[in-house]
């Protein structure tokens, strides 16, 4: 019984070490969907609305929240983040 329990713990520990949650080096995306943030790449359609934000360019990965209507970017929440944040 103790041997089986030990093997079970060993397998779980190995699985946790071998299967990281995020890409290496992508630790600070600044929030999650649980915090109300979305992540997406900037498109040509987005540039008109987001052009004033520093570092914004087509293909850049951004973190943002939606406005109260839920259809547009909340401009104050938009931030350019590492590309790995947009990879699911």
N, C-alpha and C positions, 0 to 999 in steps of 0.2 A: 504494500500500500504506500509506504513512504517513498519507495523508489519510483512508483508511478506518479506520485505527486511532484517529486523532484523533476522528473522528465517533463511534466506538463509545464512547470514554472520555467524550465530551461527553454522549451520551445516558444513560450510566450515572450520571454526576454529576447531571444534571438529574432523573433518576428518584429518586435518593436525597434530593435537596433537596425535591422536590415530594411525597414520600410519607413523612411522619413515622410512626414506629412507634407512638406514643402520642398521646392527646389532648393538646393544648397545656395546660400547667399541671398535668399529672398525672404528675409525675416521681418522686414519693416514695410509692409504695404499700408500701414496706417489705419487699419480698421477692417471690418468684415461686414457681410450682409446683415449679421445680427446687430451691428452698430448703425445700420441704415445706409451703408456705403455700397456702391456698385463700382465695377472696374470694367473699362472698355477701351478699345483703341479709337483714336480720333479719326473721323472720316471727313471728306470734303464738305459734307453737309453740316458738320459740327463747327467748322472753322469760323463761319460768320458769327456764331454765338460765343465762341471761346477764344477768338483771335487776340483779345486783350490780355490773356493769361500768359505769364512768363514761361518760356520753354515749350509752348504749345506748337505742335506741328502735326501734319497728317501722319498717322501711324504711331504716334506717341501713346503710351499707356497712361490713362488718367483714373483717379479715384474721385468719385463725386456722390452727392446726394441729389435726389429729385426735389423740385419745388413743391409747394403745397398742393398744386394741381396734379402732381405726379407725372407730368408729361415733359417738362423741361429741366435742364440742369439748374441746380442751385449754384449760381456762379461763385458765391462766397466759399463753397465747399470743394470746388474743383482744384485738384493738385496733380501735377505730373509725377508719376511714380515709376519704379523700375519695370521694365517690360515683363519680367517674370510674374508680376502681380496680375497680368491679364491672361496668363496661361492657366487653364482650368485643370 
